[in-house]
Amino acid sequence: MAARKTNFTSTGDFQNAAFGQNGFRVIDNTFSQPAGEEYVSIYCLAVATNVTTTTQSGDALGGVDLAQGMVVYGDFQTVSVGTGTVIAYIR
């Protein structure tokens, strides 16, 4: 994994993340996150409850509910859900 980037410092970095070119994970309550993988946005596929994230800076989500179609942008080190399904786009 490349050195950690806390901000998008080039147009290429932004465009890769914006278009999901680093891939994504479908996350439900059985998901096991690969070591060192981080995420730049979360898209809610089906109502998700108890969505929790960790982040190095700024606020994290702590047990919030997301409606289908909601998108949350951020610098997420971990993402977990109690019920439902989200897509997390890889940094």
Contacts in CASP RR format, 6 or more apart in sequence:
PFRMAT RR
TARGET T0000
AUTHOR 0000-0000-0000
METHOD contacts of the structure
MODEL  1
MAARKTNFTSTGDFQNAAFGQNGFRVIDNTFSQPAGEEYVSIYCLAVATN
VTTTTQSGDALGGVDLAQGMVVYGDFQTVSVGTGTVIAYIR
1 36 0 8 1.000
4 38 0 8 1.000
5 13 0 8 1.000
5 91 0 8 1.000
6 56 0 8 1.000
6 57 0 8 1.000
6 75 0 8 1.000
8 14 0 8 1.000
8 17 0 8 1.000
15 21 0 8 1.000
16 22 0 8 1.000
17 40 0 8 1.000
17 41 0 8 1.000
17 89 0 8 1.000
17 91 0 8 1.000
20 89 0 8 1.000
20 90 0 8 1.000
22 89 0 8 1.000
22 90 0 8 1.000
22 91 0 8 1.000
23 89 0 8 1.000
23 90 0 8 1.000
24 87 0 8 1.000
24 88 0 8 1.000
24 89 0 8 1.000
24 90 0 8 1.000
25 31 0 8 1.000
25 33 0 8 1.000
25 37 0 8 1.000
25 39 0 8 1.000
25 87 0 8 1.000
25 88 0 8 1.000
25 90 0 8 1.000
26 45 0 8 1.000
26 85 0 8 1.000
26 86 0 8 1.000
26 87 0 8 1.000
27 79 0 8 1.000
27 80 0 8 1.000
27 81 0 8 1.000
27 85 0 8 1.000
27 86 0 8 1.000
27 87 0 8 1.000
27 88 0 8 1.000
28 81 0 8 1.000
28 84 0 8 1.000
28 85 0 8 1.000
28 86 0 8 1.000
29 80 0 8 1.000
29 81 0 8 1.000
29 82 0 8 1.000
29 83 0 8 1.000
29 84 0 8 1.000
31 80 0 8 1.000
31 81 0 8 1.000
33 78 0 8 1.000
33 79 0 8 1.000
33 80 0 8 1.000
37 90 0 8 1.000
37 91 0 8 1.000
38 75 0 8 1.000
38 76 0 8 1.000
38 77 0 8 1.000
38 90 0 8 1.000
38 91 0 8 1.000
39 74 0 8 1.000
39 76 0 8 1.000
39 79 0 8 1.000
39 88 0 8 1.000
39 89 0 8 1.000
39 90 0 8 1.000
39 91 0 8 1.000
40 73 0 8 1.000
40 74 0 8 1.000
40 75 0 8 1.000
40 76 0 8 1.000
40 89 0 8 1.000
40 90 0 8 1.000
40 91 0 8 1.000
41 71 0 8 1.000
41 72 0 8 1.000
41 73 0 8 1.000
41 74 0 8 1.000
41 88 0 8 1.000
41 89 0 8 1.000
42 51 0 8 1.000
42 53 0 8 1.000
42 66 0 8 1.000
42 71 0 8 1.000
42 72 0 8 1.000
42 76 0 8 1.000
42 79 0 8 1.000
42 86 0 8 1.000
42 87 0 8 1.000
42 88 0 8 1.000
42 89 0 8 1.000
43 69 0 8 1.000
43 70 0 8 1.000
43 71 0 8 1.000
43 86 0 8 1.000
43 87 0 8 1.000
43 88 0 8 1.000
43 89 0 8 1.000
44 66 0 8 1.000
44 67 0 8 1.000
44 68 0 8 1.000
44 69 0 8 1.000
44 70 0 8 1.000
44 71 0 8 1.000
44 85 0 8 1.000
44 86 0 8 1.000
45 68 0 8 1.000
45 69 0 8 1.000
45 84 0 8 1.000
45 85 0 8 1.000
45 86 0 8 1.000
45 87 0 8 1.000
46 68 0 8 1.000
46 84 0 8 1.000
46 85 0 8 1.000
47 65 0 8 1.000
47 66 0 8 1.000
47 67 0 8 1.000
47 68 0 8 1.000
47 83 0 8 1.000
47 84 0 8 1.000
48 65 0 8 1.000
48 66 0 8 1.000
48 81 0 8 1.000
48 82 0 8 1.000
48 83 0 8 1.000
48 84 0 8 1.000
48 85 0 8 1.000
48 86 0 8 1.000
49 63 0 8 1.000
49 65 0 8 1.000
49 81 0 8 1.000
49 82 0 8 1.000
49 83 0 8 1.000
49 84 0 8 1.000
50 63 0 8 1.000
50 64 0 8 1.000
50 65 0 8 1.000
50 80 0 8 1.000
50 81 0 8 1.000
50 82 0 8 1.000
50 83 0 8 1.000
51 61 0 8 1.000
51 62 0 8 1.000
51 63 0 8 1.000
51 64 0 8 1.000
51 65 0 8 1.000
51 66 0 8 1.000
51 79 0 8 1.000
51 80 0 8 1.000
51 81 0 8 1.000
51 82 0 8 1.000
51 86 0 8 1.000
52 60 0 8 1.000
52 61 0 8 1.000
52 62 0 8 1.000
52 63 0 8 1.000
52 64 0 8 1.000
52 78 0 8 1.000
52 79 0 8 1.000
52 80 0 8 1.000
52 81 0 8 1.000
53 60 0 8 1.000
53 61 0 8 1.000
53 62 0 8 1.000
53 76 0 8 1.000
53 77 0 8 1.000
53 78 0 8 1.000
53 79 0 8 1.000
53 80 0 8 1.000
54 60 0 8 1.000
54 76 0 8 1.000
54 77 0 8 1.000
54 78 0 8 1.000
55 74 0 8 1.000
55 75 0 8 1.000
55 76 0 8 1.000
55 77 0 8 1.000
56 75 0 8 1.000
56 77 0 8 1.000
57 75 0 8 1.000
58 75 0 8 1.000
60 76 0 8 1.000
61 72 0 8 1.000
66 72 0 8 1.000
66 86 0 8 1.000
75 91 0 8 1.000
76 88 0 8 1.000
79 86 0 8 1.000
79 88 0 8 1.000
END
